[in-house]
Amino acid sequence: MKKIVLTGGGTAGHVTPNIALLPSLRREGYEITYMGSYDGIEKKLIADFDIPYYGIATGKFRRYLDVKNLTDPFRVVKGYAEARKYLKEIAPDVVFSKGGFVSVPVVRAAASLKIPCIIHESDMTPGLANKLCIPVAEKVCCNFPETLKLLPEQKAVLTGTPIREELARGNKLAGLDMCGFTANKPVIMVIGGSLGAANVNKAVRDALPKLLEDFQVVHLCGKDKLDNLLLETPGYKQFEYVKAELKDLFAMADVVISRAGANAICELLALKKPNLLIPLPSSSSRGDQLLNARSFESQGFSIVINEDDLTTELLVDKVHELYFTRQSYHDAMGRSGQMDSISTIMKLINDAAS
């Protein structure tokens, strides 16, 4: 039996693509182990999948001054030693890393043991953790054509992000029933991320009187971000967060308003959902969402509004523009080379393992 170690963590975005690979890995007979931090989000998310989990010490790589910068290097060294010990015990044929600071000691330890590593970079520009892993990786998967120029030519592969198979199996009628919507009026789906997006939430709610004239709106607004004054608004349904039912909401949606996190927009691409992106501004991030959004816009997949330019009138106008030209966005996404990510990544894993 072939063996694989999956790693990645720190945020859900560094774990869910690994989860998306599980059915294919199991069909191909891999014995799967996960390596992450002692108590990070990756441990909680993997717990549902009956996979052995090994926790190691981790330290975060920060670009800013913090007292933990003095101690975290020692945690990384400890994590490297623990990862090396566990990898010797497991003896995997290959390691697949989805990134995040937890992955660095695992990938570097695997390389020291001559275990081939495939790593995946979600954003257009590689993050610090992956920059430390690229030199020892066999292949580097990425989501954006622009990223290929930033990676070693012989290692870079445009794959897209692995997307959970069940997301494509939604039932439109189940989504309409869940929201109490009718079938004769188009639906906008608003996604603010697992923690919500306060500015996007406000903009959508300010625009509701206009939007509800022509659309129904389902709004995934984030934990503790429901607006109780709008709970009984006809044609508007709010959820803090959904899990299994997400596929049905996607099936129901005609167009989507979203932030521009790499995994979120790759889900929209895989499902060919015309979308309006409102990326997190550079003042609140390292600017990766802005780059992600501009790439999707240039490929004809998305309309983009900068948060600093966001007004009620602009949002309403762009939503109508998106809806009435939605077929062009759907067609462009159908022509993308980033659609068959799981098959592409599985081939890289199989090649490395053999």
BELBEL-V11855 format. One line per field, one symbol per residue. burial: 1 if it has 24 or more other C-alpha atoms within 12 Angstrom, else 0. A space follows every 50 residues. Layout:
burial->???
This chain:
burial->01111111111111111111111110000111111111010111110000 10111111111000000000000011111111110110011111111111 11111111111010111111111111101110110111111111101101 10001111111111111100010111001010000111111111011111 11111011001100111111110011100000001111111000111111 11111111111111111111111111111110000001111111111011 11111110010101110111011001001101100101111111110111 0110
